[in-house]
Amino acid sequence: MSNRSAEGRDADAVSVVIQALGTMADGSIITDAQQRIVYVSPAFTLMTGYDIDEIRGRNCRFLQGPDSDEATTTAIRRAMGREDAYQGVILNYRKNGEAFWNALTIMPLRDRRGKVTHYASVQRDVTALIAQEKQTQHLLEETKRQRETDHLLLEAARLLGERSSVSAVAQTVADVTPGLCGADKAAVALWDAKDERLFIAAVSGWDGALGDRIRTFEATPEQSPELYEIMQSQAPAIVDGRGSDWAKDVMARYETRAIVIVPIASAGALRGLLLAAWSDSEPPDSIDSTLRDRMAGLAGLAAVAIDNTRLLEEVRWTESHDGLTGLPNRALLEERVAGALERSRTDGTDVAVLFYNIDRLKRVNDVLGHGSGDAVLCHVAATLRSAAREGDIVARSGGNDFVIVLPGIASPAEADEVAERVISLLEQPLVIAGRDVFVHLSHGVAMSVDRSAPMARVVPLREEAEQLITAANNSMHEARSRKMSDAEPFGGIDELRLDSELHGALQRGELTVWYQPQVDVRSDRIVAVEALVRWHHPILGAIPPSAFIPIAEENGLIHEMGRFVLNEACTLAALWQDRGHRLEVAVNVSALQLTSPEFFTALTSGLRDCALDPAALTIEITESQMVGDIATVAPRLAALRNLGVGISVDDFGTGYSSLSQLHTLPVTELKIDQTFIRNDSATSAALVAAVVGLSRGLSLRVVAEGVETPEQLQMLRDLNCDRAQGYLIARPMPRSDLDGRLGMLSAV
């Protein structure tokens, strides 16, 4: 699992502060280290009368006027020069020239090295307060308390922005609560929506046996009328010995006089409860405005931080696991194999790697559909889990490749036992769409090097892990080649015939371009189409692209075929453009095409010949192809992007791209793989939400493919996805049908 950079975590910290400030009623701004404004809240624009565009990039001094106190402005500059916080009141001027008194709190935000990167400021219009001379002292005291609240909440936001797990967020909230509200102790209870229970995630101030006791606390709303009311109303409340029997028992059991409970909620959904407890000192009789503001503010910060860290945890999981089977992916596999090898160096045992490949999975996809192929992949994953021993590692290495890692074995016979269990478990067929499908695997095995041998060489762990996995892969290919010496057939015709007859297919008019529409999920309007090549063989009929595209890549015809598809798509898009119909077109391009010297020349001349706006063309390249040859592909993508062409990552979620790679590549669009859309589960929805959230942060458009049901389309609307494509919208169609659907002439 890859680690996020320090810069990314610092950016997350600033993002949390921005989200926290945006929830406050007071005006707020954030400047960079040079005191140029980079963020203003809507409340600040209302207070000053300036629009956001009139403020961004300016120094706050533009608010000052002829009567602004020079001593105050000097004090502000000195504080910021020392990189210190500042609190005070200054006379500022609105856009219309009206003077107003501005109470402000300025807080430096530092990165993990302690360097100031930004300043956050909370600002309040206190003109009316100062004007009321009879209540001046009271109002000044109230302002002071509010500034203290702002300062404490800003500090809490800064701390929470540095946390990267839900448990760390909960502990930080518990630690800052006593100082924030004057309580003796504090705790954070998180809500498990699946089991409908509350459990303690962090405590502060409870020590010894009492601390151990409260850490085991669990409760459901049905057990307590107080909890039920708080969770229903999502309003703060005091629980003490005057309440229900449950409340009296809690007070006695945890030696507490009173507990102020504040819901932690986000968008109306409960995340947990913030608990401030008074055991020794006098508890409050009621929740006054200061206590309410501070605890509610902290609960709001906690909700944002919990949501953000959960999203980050989901993204990290996605980076290290296969989205379809839930197994570790290749990157995490290598990490865990390295760990097993490190342990084997100390305990004298061996590590075995079993490498599996599903035979003829393509035939299942062709005959029964990719959903059936996914079912086979999940079945194999479950089978390997069942066959593995406790402590073994099962991973999906990629595509239809799987791995079982057996650490701590004493002899190769143990690996043979696991392999035999796999064969035994696969003897029964898998029933898919009413048909029996027998799943067969090819496998190879590799053992770690015998370090007791005199000539054994100790290599770095990660290198040894890669070598061990590669050796098992090679062993599998050797076994597979022995078992499948003939070419894999397609519909009774071998690939050699397909290879031979693909030559000249374009000239004979057997290849055509079909188009599958993409719609804007908010308006249901067709905004783009994906151009897809089709081969209608005069004898064999329709040949699926999965059968002939790999052959074309191997025999070099992919370049000729690619130019044909690109020219057809651009010509049609230019026709739409001339008729005033702004419709984009997407064309799939393999890494082999992209790295060809002729590709860029052919594309630019094609755009020029048909006078097509480059922005109307998007080049799609699969995630695995992009990552597989990133050093070569990246500069070619940059050249296309400089030309104005869009870049889409197709089948996103099935490869091994990292956040840093997406950030550095000139990508404009992510195309979520259909396996995540078709798998109607909360996990899939969460993964799609994570991709959408990631795309928003990187300013990328999101297209979901494989949409087949209205429920899937509604999910995409709810998650704020941009575009959708799939059989629910329309199947791929010839140009004549597409022209008719768009209400256009079918002939050029």
C-alpha positions, 0 to 999 in steps of 0.5 A: 500500500502506497503512502501519501506524501507529506504535501498531500497530508498538509493539503488535507489539513488545509482542506479540513480547516476550510470545511470547518470554517465554511460551517461557521456563521462568522466570516472567514478567510484563508491566505497563503504565506504571502498573505494573499487571500485564497479562500473566503466564506460566503459570510465574509462576502456578505459582511464586506459587500465584496464578491469573491472574485474581487477579494481573491488574491488581495491582501486584507489591508484593502479593507482598511481606511483613513480611520483604521487604527495604525497601532492595531494594523502594526500589531497585526503585521508584527504578529504575522511577521513573527508567524504568531496568532493574533486576536483583536478588533479593527475598524474596516470598511465595506465596499460601499464605504461604510465603516464597521468594527471587525473582531478577528482571530488570525491563526497560522497553519503549519505543515508537518515541518513547522513551516507556515503555509497559510493563515486562517482568520475568523472575522465578525462584525461587532459594530453594533456591540461596540455602539451599545455603550451600556453593554460594552463590558458585557459584549467585550467579555462575550467577544473574548469568549467567542475569540477563545472559542474560535481559537480553540476550534481552529487549533482543534481543526489544525490537529484533526487535519493531521490525523489519517485514521478514524481512531486517531480522529476520535482520540484527538477529539477526546483529548481536546474536549476537557480543555475546550469545555472545562470537563474532567473527562471525555470520550467519543462513541462511534455509531455502527449503523450495521449493528445499530450500536454505539461503542467507545472509540476513544477516552481521555481522563479515565485511568486504570480499571475505570478506563478499562471499564468504559472502553468496553461500553456499548449501548443501543438506543433501545436501552436508554430513553436519553440516547434515543432522544439525542439520536432522534433530535440530534440535539445536545443534552445533559445526562445525570442521576436524575434521569432514567434507570439506565442514566443512574446506572451509567453515573454510578458505574463510571463514577460520574456526576453528569455527562453532556452528550453532543451528536456527531453528525454529517448531512443528517447522518449520525457518526457518533457521540461526543461525551464530556463528563464531570466527576470531581468538579461541579457540572453545569446545570444547563448547556449555555451558549458558550458550552453549546458553541464549543461542543457543537463546533468540535462535533462538527469538526469531528464529523468532517474529519471522520468522513474525510479519514474514512474516505481516505481509508477507502481510497487506500484500500482501493489502491491496495485491493482488487475492487471485484474480489476484495483480495490484495492486489499485486502491490500489496502482494509484493509487500506481504511476500517481502514480509513473509520472506523477512520472517523466514530469514529468522525462523529458518522456514521457507515461503512457497508461492502458488500462481494460478491462471483461469483457463479460457475465461475469455470464452465465458465472457464471450458466451455468457457476458462479462457479468458471468466472467466476474462471477467466475473470478469471484468464485475462484477467489472464494475457492482459493480462500477456502483452500488456503491455511490460516495465515496464508495470503491470497491475492489477485495479481491482475486480470485472471491471475491469482496467487496463494502465498504460504509462509512458514512451510517446512517442505514442498509437500505442504504446498502440494496439499494446498494445490490439491485442495484447490483442485478438489474444491473446483471439481463441482461446476459453477452454475451461471445463468442456468448453465454449468460452468467448469472452472479450470486453473493452470498453476505453477509453484516456486519456493524461496531460496535455500539460504543454508546452501553455501552459494546462496545470495541474500538479496533485498526483500522486495527484489526477492519477493518479485523474483519469487512471484515471477518464478511462480508465474513462469512455472504456471506459463510452462504448465499452461503451455503444456496443457494448451498446446493448440491455439485457444478457439473462438466458436470452433475457429482457432486464432490462426484463422482469425489472424489470417482473415483479419488481413484485408478485412478493412479493405473488404468493408468488413470493419465498421465503426459503431457508437455508444452514447454517453449522457449527462446524468443530470439532464439525460442529454446525450453529450458524447459517444464512444467509437467502437470498431466492429468486425462482421465476418462473412462466414463467422458473423460478428467477431467480438472485439475481445477476440480480434483486437489482441490479434491486431495488436500482435500482428500490427494491424492495430495501427491501420485499424486505429487510423480508420476508427479515428478518422471515422469518428472525427469526420462524424464529430465534425459533421455534428459540429458544422450542424451546430450540435456540440457532441464529443467523441471518445476513441479507444487507443492502445498503448501500442498505438500511442507510442507509435511515431505515426500516431500523433501525426495521423491524429493532428492531420485528421483533426486538421482535415475535418476541421474538428475542434480538438476539445471535442475528441477524447482519447481513452487508454486503459489504466493498466496500459497507462501504468504498465508503460508510464515512462513512455506513455506520459510524454505522448499524453502530454503532447495530446493534451497540449493539442487540446485533446481530452485524456480518459483513463478507461476501466479505472479501478482495475489497474494499479495507478496511484494518486501521485500518478493521476496527479502528474499525468495530463488526465481529464477524465476517469472512466469507472470500470463497469464491475463497480457499477454492476455490483449493486452493494454498499461497498461498490457505492462507496468505491464509486463515491471515493472515485468521484470525490478523488476526481473532484479534488483533481478537477477530473470528469467522471464517466461510469460505464456498464449502467444497466438499471435505473437504480444504478443511474440514480446512484450515479446521480446521487453521487454527483457523477458526470456522465453515464454509459451502458445498455440502459442508455443505449447499446452500441449502434451503427451510424445510421441509427445514431443519426436517427436518434439525434434527429440528423441526416444519416448521410454525410 
